[in-house]
Amino acid sequence: MNNAPVSSSVLEAAITWKLCLDQGSGTPDERNAFMRWHAAHEEHARAWLQLGLLDQRVTAAAGPARHALQQSRSSMRQRLGGLAGMLVLGGLLAWAGLPSLSASYWLADQRTSTGELRTLRLEDGTLLSLNTGTAVDIDFHGSERVIVLYQGEISVETGHEDTRPLLVQTDDGRLRPLGTRFLVKREATGTRLEVLQAQVAAKPRNSGDEQVLAEGRQVLMSADGLGPVEAVAVGADAWTRGMLVVDNVRLADLVATLGHYRSGHLGVADEVADLRISGSFPLTDTNLALASLLPALPVKIEQHTPWWVTISAK
C-alpha cells in the first residue's frame, strides 16, 4: 500500500464512512456497503488506511483537533470547499506525519491526483501543465506573477500578455524565464530545471547569484547551489501529451516512472531490473504500457490483484 495522494472525493467518502462506523451507528447494511466500497478500488483502501493512521495520532488530542475530524458530512463538505476546511484537514494530515497528504498539497490552488494530467491557460496567456501528483499555487499580484511548485512537475510556456516578471519558486530557489518554455520538477535532492526553448535564470535560495541556463540544457538546483549542467533528455516533455519516451533506460527506472501514474504497487524483479529498453509508452493507460513490454523483453507480468503487479523473468 503506497502513500500517494487520494482525490478529495475519495477522502470525503472515507471520512463519511469513518464517522458512521466510529460512532457505532452503522447498521449491518451500512457495514456491508462499506465493505463493498472499501474493496471496489485500491484508492478507497488507501484513503481508509491513511485516515486510520491520522486518527491514531489525533485520538489523544485536545478538543479542536479531534472535533475537526468529527464534523458531520455536510459540514465536512463545506469545509473541503473552502480555505478554512483545507487548513484544518491539511494541518491535521501534516501533523499526522503523512507527507503525501501534506498541508501544502491540500491547500494548493491547483493539484493533480495519481495518474492525472492537467493543462491550464493562465490569465496572462501562460500555458501551465501539471504532471501526476503535482501541487502549485498561482499568485499574480501587483508587481510579479508567481507560480509556487510544492511537489510534482510542471511545464511552463510563458505568456506575453503581461509585462510583470514571471517567477517559478520552490523551496530550493527561484527560476526566472526569459521568454521561454521549460520544465520544473521537485526531486528528493532538489529542483530540476529543463529548458526546452530560449533561456531561464536560476537562483538558489541561499545564493545571491543567478545562472542563465540555455535551451536544451538541464540542471538540478538545491538551496545552496546548482549541480552540473547537462543535456535535456529526449522526450522530456512527452508527458504533457500523455506519453513517456525513453531511450536505452533500465527497466527498473521505466517501471518506477510508470508507477507514479497508477495506484498500488508496481515492482520489478531483480533478475530483470537491469534490462534496457527504448520506446514510447502511454501514461493514460499504464496497463497497455506494461503489456507493450512483453514483445520487447523476456519478461512476464504477474498481477496478483489490480493493485499489486510485478514484472519478472519469463
HELIX and SHEET records of a PDB file:
HELIX    1   1 SER A    8  ASP A   22  1                                  15    
HELIX    2   2 PRO A   28  ALA A   40  1                                  13    
HELIX    3   3 GLU A   42  VAL A   58  1                                  17    
HELIX    4   4 GLY A   63  LEU A   69  1                                   7    
HELIX    5   5 ARG A   73  LEU A   80  1                                   8    
HELIX    6   6 LEU A   83  TRP A   95  1                                  13    
HELIX    7   7 PRO A   99  LEU A  101  5                                   3    
HELIX    8   8 ALA A  103  LEU A  107  1                                   5    
HELIX    9   9 ALA A  238  ARG A  241  5                                   4    
HELIX   10  10 LEU A  251  GLY A  259  1                                   9    
HELIX   11  11 ASP A  270  VAL A  272  5                                   3    
HELIX   12  12 THR A  286  ALA A  291  1                                   6    
SHEET    1   A 8 GLN A 110  ARG A 111  0                                        
SHEET    2   A 8 ALA A 135  PHE A 140 -1                                        
SHEET    3   A 8 ARG A 145  GLN A 151 -1                                        
SHEET    4   A 8 LEU A 166  THR A 170  1                                        
SHEET    5   A 8 GLY A 173  GLU A 187 -1                                        
SHEET    6   A 8 GLU A 153  GLU A 157 -1                                        
SHEET    7   A 8 LEU A 127  LEU A 130 -1                                        
SHEET    8   A 8 ARG A 118  ARG A 121 -1                                        
SHEET    1   B 7 GLN A 110  ARG A 111  0                                        
SHEET    2   B 7 ALA A 135  PHE A 140 -1                                        
SHEET    3   B 7 ARG A 145  GLN A 151 -1                                        
SHEET    4   B 7 LEU A 166  THR A 170  1                                        
SHEET    5   B 7 GLY A 173  GLU A 187 -1                                        
SHEET    6   B 7 GLY A 190  PRO A 204 -1                                        
SHEET    7   B 7 GLN A 211  ALA A 214 -1                                        
SHEET    1   C 8 GLN A 110  ARG A 111  0                                        
SHEET    2   C 8 ALA A 135  PHE A 140 -1                                        
SHEET    3   C 8 ARG A 145  GLN A 151 -1                                        
SHEET    4   C 8 LEU A 166  THR A 170  1                                        
SHEET    5   C 8 GLY A 173  GLU A 187 -1                                        
SHEET    6   C 8 GLY A 190  PRO A 204 -1                                        
SHEET    7   C 8 ARG A 217  SER A 222 -1                                        
SHEET    8   C 8 GLY A 225  LEU A 226 -1                                        
SHEET    1   D 8 GLN A 110  ARG A 111  0                                        
SHEET    2   D 8 ALA A 135  PHE A 140 -1                                        
SHEET    3   D 8 ARG A 145  GLN A 151 -1                                        
SHEET    4   D 8 LEU A 166  THR A 170  1                                        
SHEET    5   D 8 GLY A 173  GLU A 187 -1                                        
SHEET    6   D 8 GLY A 190  PRO A 204 -1                                        
SHEET    7   D 8 ARG A 217  SER A 222 -1                                        
SHEET    8   D 8 GLU A 230  ALA A 231 -1                                        
SHEET    1   E 2 MET A 243  ARG A 250  0                                        
SHEET    2   E 2 ARG A 276  PRO A 282 -1                                        
SHEET    1   F 3 HIS A 265  VAL A 268  0                                        
SHEET    2   F 3 TRP A 308  ALA A 313  1                                        
SHEET    3   F 3 VAL A 299  THR A 305 -1                                        
END                                                                             
